[in-house]
Amino acid sequence: MKNFISVHDVSNINALVEKALEYKANPFKDKALGANKRIGCLFLNPSMRTRLSTQIAAQNLGMEAIIFNVGSEGWALEFEEEAIMSGNTVEHVKDAAPVMGKYFDVLAIRTFPSLKNREDDYSELYIKQFIKYAGIPVVSLESATLHPLQSLTDVITIKETFREKRKPKIVLTWAPHVKPLPQCVANSFSQWINAWGEADFVITHPEEYELDEQFTKGATITHKQNEALKDADYVYVKNWSTFNDYGKIYCNDPEWMLTQEKLKFTNNAKVMHCLPVRRNVELSDEILDSASSIVTQEASNRVWAAQAVLSEILNAK
């Protein structure tokens, strides 16, 4: 594995999942693999689980992890080619990234969309420029359109908890929120579940909340949440803003919040969410605090997803 930006960087999803579960059973079995190597974790927006889990994963492999919050601790970066830097940006990525390539063996980057210009966000300029100029492997800790470490974690959690000898039915459902959120997690989850190909996959959302078809193609899509939930084994709850009229909230209908009453339509479904979650807006207390919720197990698996990816990259170097 050269870089880890999307599911397209993974040759065998099940093999990567198994590697992650092996690390969960024995976290330090490859503690010498990353000896005398450094990972630089650059955050262009805040993080908790992603930052901590990646740092722990690196340390489990013997790597030194260095965290750098670009916005608050460094110069404002310019990413556009041939930019006239007479504004607020101080340093161009083509100057900063090669230096980081000399400091580190792996570079992990978390960016975030503006939700103002779809063309700009979906170009993935920021992470592509780091790949172009750093000269070392780059891992996405979330980008403008995708969150691959979260999605790998989600597949790990489903594989770990599903015991039936059949395909699970997985439902991705839109949820209300107080502000517009990116499509990253929903895009990425859709991309990974479709690429995995071992589930019956349904996406449900209000009208006008369609996601980019490049990520959802292969899934069943419906605007009728209760119908989607019927016989579901897993329900993944996530808010996202509009894609076509980009970055908007049209609907904030509390009827879309998942409740115990709605779970009665499912096959005793396990409920997932990437966290953080707005309690009693996106998900009810009665769900989150019930045996149906596996959000804590899901979040804890972030370590093993990151460790499996870093292991693949280190072994390829």
VOKE-606132 format. One record per residue (C-alpha): x, y, z; residue in three letters. Coordinates in steps of 0.5 Angstrom, whole numbers, plus 500, padded with zeros to 3 digits. Layout:
// VOKE-606132
     X     Y     Z   lumgu
     X     Y     Z     ALA
...
//
This chain:
// VOKE-606132
     X     Y     Z   lumgu
   500   500   500     MET
   503   507   498     LYS
   498   511   500     ASN
   491   511   504     PHE
   486   516   501     ILE
   480   511   500     SER
   478   504   499     VAL
   481   504   492     HIS
   488   504   496     ASP
   486   497   499     VAL
   487   491   495     SER
   483   486   499     ASN
   479   489   504     ILE
   477   482   508     ASN
   485   481   509     ALA
   486   488   512     LEU
   480   487   517     VAL
   483   481   519     GLU
   490   484   520     LYS
   486   489   524     ALA
   483   484   529     LEU
   490   480   529     GLU
   492   487   532     TYR
   486   488   537     LYS
   488   481   540     ALA
   496   482   540     ASN
   497   490   540     PRO
   505   489   540     PHE
   506   483   536     LYS
   510   488   531     ASP
   512   493   536     LYS
   519   493   532     ALA
   516   494   525     LEU
   516   502   526     GLY
   522   503   530     ALA
   526   509   529     ASN
   521   511   524     LYS
   516   518   525     ARG
   509   519   523     ILE
   507   526   522     GLY
   500   528   524     CYS
   497   534   521     LEU
   491   537   523     PHE
   487   543   519     LEU
   481   542   523     ASN
   480   539   530     PRO
   480   532   532     SER
   479   527   538     MET
   478   520   536     ARG
   482   520   530     THR
   488   524   533     ARG
   488   519   539     LEU
   487   513   535     SER
   492   514   530     THR
   498   516   535     GLN
   496   510   539     ILE
   497   505   533     ALA
   503   508   531     ALA
   506   507   538     GLN
   504   500   538     ASN
   508   499   532     LEU
   514   503   535     GLY
   513   509   531     MET
   514   516   534     GLU
   508   520   533     ALA
   509   528   532     ILE
   502   532   532     ILE
   502   539   529     PHE
   495   543   529     ASN
   497   547   523     VAL
   491   552   524     GLY
   493   554   531     SER
   501   552   531     GLU
   503   554   524     GLY
   503   558   518     TRP
   497   559   514     ALA
   498   554   508     LEU
   497   556   500     GLU
   495   550   496     PHE
   493   553   489     GLU
   498   553   484     GLU
   501   559   481     GLU
   498   563   487     ALA
   500   570   488     ILE
   501   570   496     MET
   499   577   497     SER
   493   575   502     GLY
   493   571   509     ASN
   497   565   507     THR
   504   565   509     VAL
   507   559   506     GLU
   506   554   500     HIS
   505   547   500     VAL
   510   546   495     LYS
   515   549   500     ASP
   512   546   506     ALA
   511   539   504     ALA
   518   537   502     PRO
   521   539   508     VAL
   516   534   512     MET
   518   529   507     GLY
   525   530   510     LYS
   522   530   517     TYR
   518   524   517     PHE
   517   517   514     ASP
   509   517   514     VAL
   505   523   513     LEU
   498   523   516     ALA
   493   529   514     ILE
   486   531   516     ARG
   483   536   512     THR
   475   539   512     PHE
   471   542   507     PRO
   469   549   506     SER
   461   547   504     LEU
   461   553   500     LYS
   464   551   493     ASN
   463   543   491     ARG
   468   543   486     GLU
   473   546   490     ASP
   472   541   496     ASP
   471   535   491     TYR
   477   536   488     SER
   481   534   494     GLU
   486   539   493     LEU
   489   539   500     TYR
   491   532   500     ILE
   493   531   493     LYS
   498   537   494     GLN
   501   534   500     PHE
   501   527   496     ILE
   504   531   490     LYS
   510   534   494     TYR
   511   530   500     ALA
   515   525   497     GLY
   513   520   502     ILE
   506   516   504     PRO
   500   520   506     VAL
   495   517   510     VAL
   488   521   510     SER
   485   522   517     LEU
   479   525   514     GLU
   479   529   507     SER
   474   534   504     ALA
   470   528   501     THR
   472   521   505     LEU
   474   519   512     HIS
   477   512   510     PRO
   480   510   517     LEU
   473   511   520     GLN
   470   506   514     SER
   475   501   515     LEU
   473   501   522     THR
   466   500   521     ASP
   467   494   517     VAL
   472   491   522     ILE
   466   492   527     THR
   461   489   523     ILE
   465   483   521     LYS
   467   483   529     GLU
   460   483   531     THR
   456   479   526     PHE
   455   471   527     ARG
   450   469   522     GLU
   452   465   515     LYS
   449   470   511     ARG
   450   477   508     LYS
   448   482   514     PRO
   443   488   512     LYS
   446   495   513     ILE
   442   501   513     VAL
   445   508   513     LEU
   440   513   515     THR
   440   520   515     TRP
   439   524   521     ALA
   437   531   524     PRO
   443   536   526     HIS
   443   543   528     VAL
   448   545   522     LYS
   450   543   516     PRO
   455   537   516     LEU
   460   534   510     PRO
   458   528   506     GLN
   465   525   508     CYS
   463   520   513     VAL
   456   518   509     ALA
   460   518   502     ASN
   466   514   505     SER
   461   509   509     PHE
   457   508   502     SER
   464   507   498     GLN
   467   502   503     TRP
   460   497   504     ILE
   459   497   496     ASN
   466   495   495     ALA
   466   490   500     TRP
   460   487   497     GLY
   458   482   503     GLU
   452   486   505     ALA
   445   488   503     ASP
   446   495   503     PHE
   440   501   503     VAL
   441   508   504     ILE
   435   512   507     THR
   434   520   507     HIS
   429   525   506     PRO
   428   528   499     GLU
   434   532   496     GLU
   439   529   500     TYR
   442   525   495     GLU
   450   523   495     LEU
   454   523   490     ASP
   453   517   486     GLU
   460   515   485     GLN
   460   513   492     PHE
   453   510   493     THR
   452   506   486     LYS
   450   499   488     GLY
   446   501   494     ALA
   438   501   494     THR
   436   508   496     ILE
   429   510   499     THR
   426   516   502     HIS
   422   512   507     LYS
   426   510   513     GLN
   421   505   516     ASN
   421   501   510     GLU
   429   501   509     ALA
   429   499   517     LEU
   425   493   516     LYS
   430   487   518     ASP
   436   491   518     ALA
   442   488   522     ASP
   446   494   523     TYR
   443   501   522     VAL
   449   507   521     TYR
   446   514   523     VAL
   449   520   520     LYS
   447   527   518     ASN
   450   530   512     TRP
   448   536   508     SER
   446   537   501     THR
   450   535   495     PHE
   447   538   489     ASN
   445   545   492     ASP
   451   544   496     TYR
   452   545   503     GLY
   445   546   505     LYS
   440   544   511     ILE
   433   543   508     TYR
   430   538   512     CYS
   431   538   520     ASN
   425   534   521     ASP
   426   530   528     PRO
   422   525   526     GLU
   428   522   522     TRP
   432   521   529     MET
   432   514   530     LEU
   428   511   537     THR
   427   505   540     GLN
   420   505   537     GLU
   423   505   530     LYS
   428   499   532     LEU
   422   495   532     LYS
   422   494   525     PHE
   429   492   525     THR
   432   485   526     ASN
   434   487   533     ASN
   439   491   529     ALA
   446   494   532     LYS
   446   502   532     VAL
   453   505   529     MET
   455   512   529     HIS
   462   515   528     CYS
   462   520   534     LEU
   461   525   536     PRO
   454   525   536     VAL
   448   530   538     ARG
   444   526   543     ARG
   437   527   542     ASN
   438   530   536     VAL
   441   525   531     GLU
   440   519   536     LEU
   436   519   542     SER
   439   517   549     ASP
   434   511   549     GLU
   438   508   543     ILE
   445   510   545     LEU
   445   508   552     ASP
   442   501   550     SER
   445   494   549     ALA
   443   496   541     SER
   449   501   541     SER
   456   499   539     ILE
   458   506   538     VAL
   464   505   544     THR
   466   499   541     GLN
   466   502   534     GLU
   470   508   536     ALA
   475   503   540     SER
   476   499   533     ASN
   479   506   530     ARG
   486   504   533     VAL
   486   497   530     TRP
   484   500   523     ALA
   490   505   524     ALA
   495   500   526     GLN
   493   495   520     ALA
   494   501   515     VAL
   500   503   518     LEU
   503   496   518     SER
   501   495   511     GLU
   505   502   509     ILE
   511   500   513     LEU
   512   493   510     ASN
   511   496   503     ALA
   517   501   504     LYS
//
